[in-house]
Amino acid sequence: MKIKCIAIDDEPLAVKKIASYIEKIPFLELVAECRSAFEAMSFMKDNSIQLLFIDINMPDLSGMEFVKSLTDKPYVVFTTAYSEYAQEGFQVEAVDYLLKPITFSNFLKAANKVKTLIELKTNKQKETTEATSEHLFVKSEYKLVRIELDEIKYIESQHEYIKIHTINGKPLMTQLSLKTIEEQLPADRFMRVHRSYIVNLKRISVIERNRIVFDGNVFIPISEQYKEKFQKYIDKYFV
C-alpha cells in the first residue's frame, strides 16, 4: 500500500525536509511539494490525495484555514513551530501535530498513525460493503441493506457520507466515500461524471447543456475533469 501525500510549507528548507522524510518511508509516496495553500488547492483539484503534511503559518491562506475549507478531507498532519494551534488542529481532526524542528522518529510515528487509520478504515469498509455483479450491501442506520445495481439512478457525495438514489423509495445514506463505492461498481455500467456524482449509465435518458437530467428536475453536472470520458460513452451510441 502506498499513501499518496503532499508537503505544504512556504519555507523552502522546511518543505524539502518534509519531502526527504517522506521519501525515506516505504509506504508513503510524495506526489507534490507546494509552497502555499493555493498551490496545494490547485493540485488537489485534479489529483487524489490521501495525506497532507501542512504548515499552519503561511501567507494569504493559513494551513488551518485551508484544511477547514476542504469538503473531502484527506488525513492531515500539521507541521508548525507554534504549539498554541495544537488544540485547534485536533478540532479539525488532524491525525498529528508536529512541532518544528521535526525529528524523523516523530515524523515516522505520525506516518504510522495514518497507515493504521487507513488499514482500519479499509477493513471496516470490506466488512460493511459487499458487492456482486448484480447487487451490493451497504450499512445504513445500523442495518445492512441490499441494493440492486439496476435500481440505482445516481450516487451523490455528501461530505463523509454518500446518498444512493434509487428508482424505489427514499435515498439511502451510508458512511462511505464516493471513491470507495466507485471501486465496488462495474465500470461498464457506472461512471463518475463529477467529483460529487456517479451515475448509472443505463438510467440516463436526457442530457441537456452538459447536465444529466433525472426525473425532469434533478440536474447532475458533467465536470471538465470527466467530460471527455463521458463524451466517448455518448459517441459510442450516438446516431
Buried (B, 14 or more C-beta within 10 A) or exposed (E): EEBBBBBBBBBEEBBEBBBEBBEEBEEBBBBBBBBBBBBBBEBBEEEEBBBBBBBBBBEEBBBBEBBEEBEBBBBBBBBBBEEEBBEBBEEEEBBBBBBEEBEEEBBBEBBEBBBEEBEEBEEEBEEBBEBEEEBBBBBBEEEEEEBEBEBBBBBBBEEEBBBBBBEEEEBBBBBBBBBBBBEBBEEEBBBBBBBBBBBBBEBBEEEEEBBBBBEEEEEBBBBEEBEEEBEEBEEEEEE
